[in-house]
Every structure is written in structure tokens, then in C-alpha cells.
Amino acid sequence: MKKFIMLHGVNHNMFGKRDPKQYGTITLDEIDESIQKLAQELNVEVETFQTNHEGEMVEKIHEAFLNKLDGVIINAGAWTHYSYAIRDALAILTVPVVEIHMSNIHAREAFRHESVFAEIITGQISGFGEESYLLGVRAAVAASK
């Protein structure tokens, strides 16, 4: 069975409370439940992980490499726009990496328009709320074939 990881970044533990205009009222637990349901349908395994600590995110990416996972889906939140440490960790991977965002980052503040990961990832999905996660999982699974 193929194995993937969904990495949730900084402040995502506050989904459901944080800026409902941008992120809705869905919680991270509800998102993870939807991911697990889709994983069952696709006959894959998807581990989910959330952290507010950049070093922990880097360590989890290293684990994905060392454990030879089949793909990575990442919503790094604000780290997307400035974390070269996470970028460098993602660059180690030799499997599909799909960057996702619930909101349309290109329709928001100018600093959110650029992803420092863009040059090294397989693709980016943004603007579809919770569905961005499910599309990201589907894209990672499709790209890993």
C-alpha cells in the first residue's frame, strides 16, 4: 500500500477559530477525518501531522525521505512564503510534493503571492477550502504512479 504524509503548518491547529472569512469554520480534526476517508477510498495510507515549530516540520520531512514515503502533501501556512529551511528539506525528497492552501494565496496580501517552494514542488492547489486538501491527496497519489 502506498504511503503519504499530509503536513499541516503553523497556526493550522486554530482552524475553526482563526479568520473564518478565509478558512471557514472547519477544524483541523474535521479536515483530517476527510483525508482519512479519501485515503480509504483510494486504498492508500495518509499520515497527518501538524506543528507550530519549523524544526519539527523539517524533521518530519526528513522522516518522509528516510521512510521512503510515496509522496508529501504540505500546507505550510505562512512558512510557504519565507522558510528556506523547509524548502531545503523538501528539496531532498525524490517523490511528488503537492503544496496546498485553503485560501487563494494569489488573491490575498502581496507577501502571500510567492511560494519559496514553487521551484521544487510537483504542483500547487489553492483556493478551494477543505477541498484543496482532498485535491492535493488525489494529485499526490496520481503523481506517484
N, C-alpha and C positions, 0 to 999 in steps of 0.2 A: 504494500500500500504506500502510495506517495505521501510524503510528509512536508508540511509547510508551516510557517510561523507568521502570525499577524502581530506586528509590533505597534503598540499604541504609545504615543509620546506624551510629552509634558502637558499637564492640565486635563488630559482626557478622562481622568477619574472624576472630573467635575461635570461631565456631560449630564444633561438633565437639569442642571442648576446654572450653568455658565452660558450666558448670551444666547437665550433661546431663539432670537431672531436669526442668528447664523447657524445654530446647531440643533434647533428644535428641542424637544423635551425628552427625547430618548436617552436612556442611561447606557453607560458602557457595558453593564451586565446584559442589557437587552440586545445590544449590538453583538456581543459575544455569543449569545444564545442563537441569534440569526445566523451567525457564521458557522456555528456547530451544526445547525440544521442543514445548511447548504453543504457542508463538508460530508455529512452522511449521504445526501443525495448524489454527490459527486464521487462517493467512495474514496475519499482522501481523509487524511488526518490534518487538522489545523490547530496548532497550539496558539493560545493568545497570551500576550504579555503586555503589561502597562508599567511604565515607570516615569517618575518626575526627575530622574537622575541620569544625566547624559552618559556617565561612565557605565552605568548598568545597561543602558541601551547598547553601547559599544560591546560590552561583554556578551550580551545576548546574540548580537550579530556574529561575533567570533564563534559562539557555540553553534550557530546555524551552519557555519562553514565547517567546523570540526566534526559535527554530527552528519554532515553531508545531506542536509535537507534539500528538498527538490525545488524550493522557491521561498521567497520572502515577500510579504506584503507589509508596507510600512506607511503609517500616518504619523510622522514625526512632529506634527504640530509646528510650533514656532521654530524648532530646530531645523526644519526644512530650509529656512532662509539664511542660516548662518553657521551651522555646525559642520565644520570641516572634519572634526573627529568622527562624526557619524558617517560622513561622506567617505572618508578614507576606509572605514570599516566596511561599508557597503561595497567599495571597490575591490575588496578581497574576494567577494563572492563570485562564483562562476555559474550561478543559477539565475533564473529570472527574478528580477526585483521590480515590484509594482508599487509605485508611490500613489497614495490616495489621500483625498481631502474631502470632508463632508461639504464644505462651502466651496464656492467658485473663487479660488485664490486670485484669479485674474480680474475679478470684479470688486476686489477689496482694496485695502490700503496698498500704496505703491511698494512698500517693502515686502509684501506678501507675493508679489508677482514673480519673483525669481526663486527658483529652487536650486540650491547648490548641488543637489543630487542629479539634476536633469541630464547631465552628460554621461552618466554612468549607469542609469537605470534602464530597464526594458521599456517602461511607459508610465504615464501618469493619468489618473482619473480624478476629476474634481467636480464638485457642484451638485451631486446627486444625493446629498444627505446620507442616511444609512445605506442606501443602495450603492453608494460609492464603494463601501466595504465589500459587498457581495459581488459587484462587478470586478473588483480587484482580485478577489479569490478566484473567480472564473478566469480572469486574464492570466493569473499566475499558473493555474492548472493547465490552461491551453498552451501557454508558452513553454511548459516543462515537458511537452510530449516529444 
